[in-house]
Amino acid sequence: MATSGISKPLALVTGASSGIGYELAKVFARNGYDLVVAAEGAGIEGAARDFELLGARCLPVRTDLSTKEGVERLYAEAKELAVPIEAVAINAGVGVGGDFARATDLEQEIALVNLNVVSTVRLAKLVVKDMVARGRGRVLITASIAGIMPTPLEAVYGASKAFTLSFAASLHDELSGTGVTVTALMPGPTNTNFFHRAGLDDTKVGAIEKNKNQPADVAKQGFDALMAGKDRVVAGSLATRLQGAAARFIPERLKGRQHRKMAEPGSAAKH
């Protein structure tokens, strides 16, 4: 990939081979950024070629961000460019669906925590320290609307997104006045491969495509909020944004029941 001669601002995007991360990288490229993009699979190479067609010089890094070594490798390769990271979108994440006590696999859930939570903290620690030292930078952390409600049948996933939402909000306050802003991106259900990978194909939330948000819309709203320095953005359709606003007034027990109906195995056939 064409990584020499980088002269534009540099953005780092994780989980960039598909879904929201792919669309975020495209938005950065269209808005005058060069890129470091990361994902675990080989698809990151093809994605990087797509971003270059949009005018961005791009360094693809294939690495497992659920490990300490994977995060440190990504950071090291980005640093080798000798160009400051002006923006980072910490987006990589996975889900696990099913009954925690009787259906799901513990190792998959630990891997989820390592990717969604631990790698977010680890990468933020490395990148944000550099940004604060320079006195400028923008950080986008992909949380979820799931982070503001109980998520039965996705218990560990929802908890991981509650963590990232709180983490982003805390950093946004801590870094006030430093020139570094932190924005939490909170999509609702989005039309990506997430639900298939999480084992949610036979659920109502996994099956009803017409009610899902489009990743390009979510990415554009996230980018705009990042550029505006907002602390968070509920991204997607008007219905998703209204759901985010209404959630503040709905009892936790009721929100949990509503989520359970959407994530119940076999519920796809009932919608």
GIQUIVEN-V197074 format. One record per pair of residues at least 24 apart in sequence whose C-alpha atoms are under 7 Angstrom apart, sorted by the first residue. I is the first residue (numbers start at 1). GAP is how many residues later the second one is. Records with the same first field share a line. If there is no record, write none. Layout:
BEGIN
I=GAP / GAP
END
This chain:
BEGIN
1=57 / 58
2=55 / 56
3=54 / 55 / 56
6=28 / 51
8=24 / 25 / 26
9=24 / 25 / 77
10=24 / 25 / 74 / 75 / 76 / 77
11=24 / 25 / 74 / 75 / 76 / 77
12=24 / 25 / 73 / 75 / 76 / 77
13=24 / 25 / 75 / 76 / 77 / 78
14=24 / 25 / 75 / 76 / 77 / 78
15=24 / 76 / 77
16=28
17=26 / 27 / 30
19=173 / 196
20=195 / 196 / 198 / 199
21=70
23=192 / 193 / 196
24=195
26=25
27=193
29=25 / 26 / 27
30=24
34=24
35=24
36=24 / 42
37=24
38=24 / 25
39=24
40=24
65=50 / 54
66=45 / 48 / 49 / 53
71=48 / 52
86=51 / 52
87=50 / 51 / 52
88=50 / 51 / 52
89=50 / 51 / 52
90=30 / 50 / 51 / 52
91=50 / 51
92=24
94=100 / 104
95=62 / 99 / 103
96=58 / 61 / 102 / 103
97=56 / 57 / 101 / 102 / 103
98=55 / 56
99=54
100=53 / 55
109=47
113=47
116=44
117=43 / 47
131=49
132=46 / 48
135=43 / 44 / 45
136=43 / 44
137=42 / 43 / 44
138=42 / 43 / 44 / 88
139=42 / 43 / 44
140=42 / 43 / 44 / 45 / 86
141=27 / 42 / 43 / 44
142=42 / 43 / 44
143=41 / 42 / 43
144=41 / 42 / 43 / 44
145=41 / 42 / 43 / 89 / 99
149=103 / 106 / 107
150=102 / 105 / 106
151=105 / 108 / 109
152=104 / 107 / 108
153=107 / 110 / 111
169=62
172=59
181=48
182=49
183=43 / 46 / 47 / 48 / 49
184=47 / 48 / 49
185=37 / 47 / 48 / 49 / 50
186=47 / 48 / 49
187=31 / 47 / 48 / 49
188=25 / 47 / 48 / 52
189=24
190=24 / 25
191=24
202=63 / 64 / 65 / 66
203=59 / 60 / 61 / 62 / 63 / 64 / 65
204=58 / 59 / 63 / 64 / 67
205=57 / 58
207=61
213=24
END
